[in-house]
């Protein structure tokens, strides 16, 4: 029986190909660009994972998470086939990889078994697109990178709420979002048109597998800090040490949380169109 996929069409196509390929090396050659823009008929899983290793080192350093990682449980929202998960599994006592696609999680386990510590890995399928089947207050740190922009805004906000539900009191959350930039005057309407084209029989399935077309269509939402923090405040979430990280010289508009202006800081590795919500659960 074929499992229904809630995510956008190019992700469904990538998930289907992940199921059909013989091993993760073949998956990387077919779909690696979905996760880190790498392409090439000779690209290997090892090279793919090395890009994730380098980014994990940078982000754990910038977030200051190295100090507690070895004894902590970390949950990654949007693991894909394990590009960063392998490094997380070596750094943290327990790593919980989550994704909306079960096929990605199967490949993630294969990736971690080759380049990480599979004994420290758990996987959780986000079957409905927005709910993480993990107990309340059970995770020390939650991390998500280049994931929340690729789902519907409602699902991205739902996963944001879930991150703060499952993190322990005093635990840490770092979530990456895409915000508005001038290029979106073209990209957003082009993305809407592309997603409609994906629905056309024969033509749509082909478009959903080509990198140039999915570059338009997969940018599904733009969320600014005010919308995200307003949602969390309305939900009664208590946060400490709230910080917005952004590309150097690209601050977000001032925003408050429960009457207090949220601090903003440069993040040297942040994309110009990205921002991060970093906070500690009260």
Secondary structure, 3 states (H helix, E strand, C coil): CCCCCCCCHHHHHHHHHHHHCCCHHHHHHHHHHHHHCCCCCCCCHHHHHHHHHHHHHHHHHHHCCCCCHHHCEEEEECCCCCCCHHHHHHHCCEEEEEECCHHHHHHHHHHHHHHCCHHHEEEEECCCCCCCCCCCCCEEEEEECCCHHHCCHHHHHHHHHHHHHHEEEEEEEEEEEECCCCCHHHHHHHHHHHHHHCCCCCHHHHHCCCHHHHHHHCCCCCCCHHHHHHHHHHCCCCEEEEEEEECCCCCCCCCEECCEECEEEECCCCCCCEEEEEEEEC
